[in-house]
Amino acid sequence: MILKKCVAFTGDNCNTMFGGLRRNEQGNNVFAKLKKMLNPSLIGVGCSAHVLNNCIHHGAERINIDIENNINKIYQYFSIYTIRTEQLKEYCEFANCEYKRLLSHSKTRWLSLFPGISRLLEMFSPLKSYFLSQEHPPIVIKRFFENEMSELYLWHMHSLMSVFHGRIQVVERENNSVAEVLENLELVHKVLVERKNENFMSLKVKRLLVEKREEGYEDECNNFLSEVANLYERCLEYLCKWMKPMEEFACFKWMTLNEIPSWKDVEPCMEYLIGKGVHVDDAKCFDQICNLKQFVESYLQDEEFIKLPTHKKWCKYFDQSTNITCHSEILRLVQFFFAVTSHNANVERVFSLMESQWTKERNKLSVATMKGILTLQYNFKDMCCSEFFYF
């Protein structure tokens, strides 16, 4: 049975899945129950895309303006009102700004905040003129545009979100390994530390700060600088806390093949697997690692190889190593390594596909039909219609 071969469970980071950050293995959560049912050595992997998404949300709580709420309020104000949209277009013409449809943001969608902030900045001038000219605009939106520091907060969050947005896109790739995900988390941590130490602000923000000081907003500017420091502090605090469960996979870092592996790198990995009940012959493995070193060394100058995802690098290695005696023990390591799913994004994608199919208008679809549709949509999404027909 496939259940007896399960080595890892991946889910989002809610208490229902893991019982909190400390992974309560005696509690009433999915992970604890699976360990009792399937395998006491079952590995739990939280979703790092969720961690990065929540990290920026927690950081944003330290600033004076609720950017997420204002993005949604402004979007809702125009979303179903054609007259308001037409009026805004007139303001865009007057401000010599191209009208673009406003975007909403959802806390459960990892990649929606950055585009929402970008669009709001593109339309900031006509939107500000529009709302401040209305007789009875929503109070929350009016206060947002009356605040002289709003644009600074938006530009600073835009700068910070560009880091998180790009890393989330990399982390949630379909075929990522846990080592690649950990690598990206560490990269975000490094960027945040550097930004905190330098109290980094973009040149655009610095220019706006100078302008505001000249206009007499000295206290507001000082508060802004204090909140920028708190923002970085909060993000780092959250990220460090939620990176800890991923640290157990640090022994697999060498398997990204970005550098020539050494036996010192491989030994902790072998010990980890032995602790999980996977036997590896260390003598054979040592000789096979020597062959692997030669392979990696021959490709380190190949830029195309370096850019390959980890699983494709290993496929290339096994293609060239045709004799099983040359890689039998390494294969055990690799099989275990790639059996550990690195995030929950693939499951979330299936839910999204299901939601788009199982609508109110099609609510009588059977489970079997739904399963068939999702299986086709997910597994053949890279095929065009003609390719699928011939397949």
C-alpha positions, 0 to 999 in steps of 0.5 A: 500500500502507498500509505506504508511508503509515506515519508512526509506530510505537507500542509499549511501552517494552521493549528489544524494541520500541525498543532502550532509552531511546536508541532504538538505530536500528542494533540488533535491535529492531522500531523499527529494522527498521521504519525500514529496511523502511518509512520512514527518517523513521518516528516512534517513540512509547513508551507513556506509560501504561506510563511513569506506571505504572512511575514509581510502581513505581520510586518505591515501591522507595525506601520501607521496606515492599513494599506491592505484595507485601503486597497480593498476599500478603493477597489470595492468603491469602483468595482460595480459602479460604472458612473464612478469609474467614468468619473475617475477616467476624467480625473485621469485625463486631467492628471495626464495619467492612463486609466487602469483597472484597480486591483483587489487584494486577498490575504489568502492569495499570496501574490495579490498584494504587490500588484495591488500596491503597484496599481494604486501607486500608478493611479495615486494622483487621480485617485487622491484628487477624485476622493478629496473632491467628493462631498461624502467619500468613505471616511477611511479612504478620505483619511488615507488620502488626507494623510500626507505620508500615505504615498511614502508608506505605499512606496516603501511597502512596494519596495519591500513587497518586490522582494517577497513577491519574487521569492514567493513565485520561486518558492511555490514552483511545482517541482521545488525541493525542500533544499531550494525552499530553505535556500530561498527563505535564507535569502529573504532573511539575509535581505531583511537583515541587510535592509534593517542594518542599513535602515534601507529606503528606496531613492523615491522614498528618500526624495519624498521624505526630503519634500515632506520635511521641507513642507513642515512635516518633521514629526511625521517623517521621524515617525515614519523612520521609526516605523520602517525600523519596526517593520523590518524588526517584525518581519525578521522576528516572524520569519526566524520563528517560522524558519525553525521547522525547516532547519531539519532539512539543512543537511540536504543543501548539498543536493542542490548541486550548486557547488561540488559536494564534500563528504562532510556535507553528505554525512549529516544527510546519511545520519538523518536518513538512518534516523528515519529508518533508511539504510545507506551503505556509507562505504559504497556511498563514499566512492559514489560521491567521488564520481558525483564530484567529478560530474558536478565539477565538469558542469560548474562552468555551464550556466545552463546547468546551474540554472536548472531546477534541482530535480533536472540536475539529478536527472542529468546525472543519472542519465550519464551514470548508466551503471546502477553500481555507480549510484545505488546509494546516492539514489537512495538519498535522492529518492528520499529527498524528492519524496519530501514535498516542499510546499502546499501550493500544488494542493492550493492550485487544485482547490482553485481549479475545483472552484472554477469548475464546480460553480453554482451553475454546475453544482450537480457534477458528480465527484467522479466527473470532478476528479476526471476534469481536475486530473486532466486540467492539472496533468495536461496543462502544458499541452495545447488542444492539438497536442492533447488530441494526438496524445 
